[in-house]
């Protein structure tokens, strides 16, 4: 009864084929884990899903690894009836593998888990309390950051709110409700069917921000005030490019390129909201900051930040 499916780069995914078991028809939540060459962390992430106090979910693992370690691991497992493992024949890259992951969901809600993160045992049961009743398109969970060894470094606890699309768009723009990167938030697949993919930004930078803002623009957001998710922050995380000077310069270039693309999309989202709410004072007031953000240069801002950080470490600016 092991469900393993191998897909080619050209083959169109067929969620209806995977979604055939009768016991899965009434489930409301799909969890997707796109993974790439990180089996050790993936095992911990996978086990944290299996240890949920509720099995009211469907799990898809989409393996984009360039080696067979992950494939061999799952080849020797007997998977639960609500768990599906998929190995890409060709490497699709981060953006397409994530987008394909979202396309697997046939349930009302979908959430993505990074392959190096951890879910609390009550992640599913607590989130379903909100997902079953909310009318919003986006639900954001509180979360914590952990280091490579699993030690908590910071916590982000959201106050419980349920807000409309304008307030949600503005709140996310000002980063009032941070997410655990591309993870730890839930999308209503019915309301978000036209945006349920990652934008083709360089290295997927700001792709999660675009996705959340787009969902908020469509149907507002609701928050969960309990920590249900742990985001691992370390040198090998998706947001990390590397430590060498060349890698650092590459990261600045990627940030600059992604920022330019995202700025255009941000202005388009604001314009769409204004078309339906052309006299909304809040939208008119936020336009100044939207324009300021779009004019900013992340290359120089990041470079300035790194220089100040360096000189502070050398003993300068201590009196400032």
N, C-alpha and C positions, 0 to 999 in steps of 0.2 A: 504493500500500500504506500510505497514511497513515491511522492510526486516530484519528479525532476524533469524539467523541460529545458531543452537547449534551443536557443534562437540564433539566427544569423543576423548580421548587420542590416541586411536588406529585407528580412522577413517582417511583416507587420505583426505587432503583438495582437493576440486575440484574447482579451480578458474574459469573454463569454465562454471560451473553451476551458480556461482555468477555473472559472467560477461555476463548477458543476455540482459540487457536493451539496446534498439537500440540507444538511445541518448548517451550512453557511448562508443559506438564502435569507435568513432573518437577522443576520448580524448587521450592526450599524457602523462599525469602524474597521477600516483597513490600515494596517501599519506597513510601511515600505522601508526596506533597508537597502539602498544602493551601496555596493561595497567594491573596494579596489585594493588588493594586495595587503590586507591588514587582518589576517586570520586571527591572531592572538586577541586583538581587541574585539573583533567581530564575535568571537565565541562568548565573551562576556556580555556583549550587547544582546546577542541571541538568547542567552540564558536568562537575562533579566526580563525578556519578553515571556519566556516559558514559565517564569516564576510569578506571573501575574495572578492576583486573587480572583480574576474573572477570565474566562476563555471566550468572552463575547467580542472577538476580533478575528480578522484574517491577516496573516503575515505573508508578505512577499519579500524574498531576498533576491536581489538582482546583482549577479556577480560579474563585474567588468574587469576582473583580475587578468594580468598578463601571465600568470603562472597557474598551476593546477592544484595548489595547496588547498584552497577553499573548496574547489570541486571535489577533491578526494575526501575531505572532511565530511561533507554532506552526503557523499556517495555511500558512506558507511553508517549513516543514521537512518532510523525509522522515524520519519517526520509525523507530527500530529496531523489530523485531518484538516486543520485550518492553517497549515504551514506549507508554503510552496517555495522551492528553490529553482532559480533560473540562471543558467550560465550562458553568457554571450559568447558566440563563437569568435567574433572580432571585437576588439576594444572599441567601445563607442565614445569614450571620453566622458568627463564628469557631467556635462550639461545634458547630453542626450540620455545617459543612463538614468539620471534623476527624472527627466521628463517621462521616460518610459515607465519608471517606477510609479509615478502618479497615474499614468494611463491604465494601470492594472486595477485600480479601485472601481468596484461596481457598487460599493456600499454608499450610504449617504455622506459619510465623513471619511477623510483620509488624513493621515499624519506621517511625516517622514522622520526616521531615526537615523542619525549618523552612525556609521559602523564602529565608532570608538566611544559612543556615549552609553549611558545607563538609564534605565527606567526604574522608578520606584515600584514596589510590588502592587501598589494601588493605582498605578497610572491609568489603567483601563477603567476600573470601577468608578473612580472619582471623576474622570473626564466624562464618562457616560451620563453622570448625573446632570451635567450641563448640556451635553450634546443632544440629549433626548428632548429637551424643552426649549433651547434657544432658537430664536428666529434669525440670528445673525449669520453672516457668511464666514466669519473668522472667529476662532476661539484661541486665546493665547494662555498658556499655562505658566505659572511661576516655576522657576528653575534655580539650580545652583551651578556654579563652575567648580570643576575638580581638576587636579593636576594629573600627571601621568600615572601616579600611584593611587589615585582615587581620593586624595585628601581635599576637602572643601576649601576653596580659596575665596569665594564670594557667593552671595545669595541675591536673587532678584524676586521679591515677593510683591505681586501686583495687588492693589486694592480691587475688590470685586466691583466691576462695572459692566453695564450693557449699554452701548452707545450707538447712535445712528451713523450713517456713512460719512457725513461731513465731520462730525466730532472725531470719528475713528481715523479718518485720513489725516486730520490736523494733529491728532495725538501721536500717530506713528511717525509723521514727519518730524516732530520734535522729540522723538525717541522716548516718549513717556511710558511706553509698554514694550521694552526690549524683548526679543525672542532669543532662543538658544541657537542663533544662526538660522539655518534652514530647517531646524527641528523644533520639537516641543510646541508646535501650534497645529491647529486643526482647520481644514478647509471643507466647506460644504460643497460636495462634488456637483450637486444639481445647480446651485447658484453660481459656482465658479467654473463650470464646464468649459467656457471659452478661454480661460486664462490658466488652466491647470497644467502648466509646463514651466520650465526654467528658461528665462531669457538668455540669449546667446551673448552674455557679457564675458569679457576675458576672465578665465578661471572661475567663472560663475560669481565673481565679486558683485555684490549688490543685487544678485538675482533673487535672493530670498526677500530682500527689502521690497523689490518691485512686486513680488508675488503677494506679500502681505498688504501692501498699499492698494494693489488692484482689488483684492478681496474686500478690503475695508471700504473702498469706493463703491463696490457693488452692493454690499449688504451690512456694513457696520461690523462691530466686534464686541465680543464678551470675553471677560478674563476669568481665570481660575486662581483663587488666592492661596492655594496649597502648592508646595513644591512637589512636583511629580516627575521631574526630569533632571538629570545631571549631564551637563555638557563638559566634555574633557577638553581642556586647553593645554596643548603641548606643542613641541617643535614640529611634530609630524601631522598636526591637524590640517584640515582642508584649507584653513585660513593662513597656514604657514607656507612660505615659499622656500625658505632656507636661511642659512646664517652667513654665507659668504657675501662679500661686497657686491659681486655680480648678481647674486640672488636678491639682495636688497634693492638694487637698482631695477631689476626686473619687476619686483613687487610695486615699486613706485610707478613704473610704466603701466602695469596692469591696472593699478588704481586709477591712474589718469584716464586711460582708455575707457574703463568701465564707467567712470564718473561722467564722461561726456555723453555716453549712450544713455545712461540712466537719467541724466538731466533732461534730455528731450522727452523721455517717457513720463517723467514727473510733471513737466509742463502740460503734456497732453492729458494726464489724469486730472490735473487742476482745471483745465479747460472744459473737460467733460462734465465735471461737477458744476462748474459755473453755468453751463448751458441749461441745466435743470434747476439751478438755484441762483439766478443772475443778480439777485438783490441780497444775497446772504452776506451779512457783515463780517462773519468770521472768515469766510473764504476770501473776501476782499482784503482783509487785514493780513492774512498769511501770505498773500501774493508777494509782498516786499521781501519776505524771508526766502520764499521759493526762488525768486529772481536772484537774490544774493547767493544762495547755495549754488545755483546753476552757473553763476559767474566766477565762483571760487575755483582755485586751481589746486587739486589735491596733491599734485606733485610737489609744489613749493610749500604747501602747508605741512605735508609730511616731512619734507626735508628740514623745514624750520623747527618742527617738533623734535626731530632726531638731533639737530645741532644743539638746541637748548638742553636736551637731556644729556648730551655728551659733556657740555661745558659745566653743567651742574655737578655731574659725576667727578669732574676735575677740580671742583671747589669754587667755581665761579658762580655768581648770581645768588650766593647763599644769603645775602642780605636783602634780596628782593622778596 
